[in-house]
Amino acid sequence: GSSTVAKPPPEPETYVVAAGDSLSKIAKKLYGDAKQWNRIYEANRERIKNPDLIQPGWKLRIPRD
């Protein structure tokens, strides 16, 4: 017989903010569309209080749905 092993859910993709990054630059790089920045903001609201002020070194969750 064959046994099936349940796969764990995929790890959410993360992005480490670099100096000079903005949410729209990250969105352009990852989604190809700077207007998608709000998806990243919504997924990281507990960390990002002001979407215009993100800090280098922050690890942001990147939604891929």
N, C-alpha and C positions, 0 to 999 in steps of 0.2 A: 504494500500500500504506500501511498504517498501522504506525507504530512505537510500541512501548510502552517507556516509561521506568520503570525500577524506582524506586519511591518509597523514600526512606530510612525506616528505622523511626521511629515517632513519638518526639519528645523526651520523656524522662520528665518528668512534671509536677513542678514544684518549688514549695515554699512557704517564704517567708521568715518566720522566727519573729518575732513582735512582743512587746513588753513585756507581761507578764501572761498570755502563752499557756502552755498545757500541752498535752501530747500528746492528752489527752482532749478539750480544747476545740477543737484543730485537727481532730480526727476528727469531732467533732460538726458543725463548720462545713463540712467537705469531704465527709463521707460521710452526715451526718445521724444519726450514731450514735456517741456518745462511747466505747462499748465497742470500737470498731474501732481505738483508739489503738495497739494492738500491731502492726498492719500497718505503721504509720508507723515504729514503733520497729525492727521487723525489717529494714525497708528502709534504715535509717540507723544500724545498729549500730556501724559503724566510727567514727562521730562521737559517738553518744549512749552514754556509758558508764553513766549513771544516768537512766532515763526520767523521773524526777522533777526532774531538773536540766537543762533546755534553756535556751539562751542567745538573747536577742534578736539578730537579724542572721544566725543560722544559716540556711543554705539546706538544706531537707530534701527528699529525694525522696518523692513521693507515689505509691504504687502504685495503679493503676486497673484491676486485673484481677479 
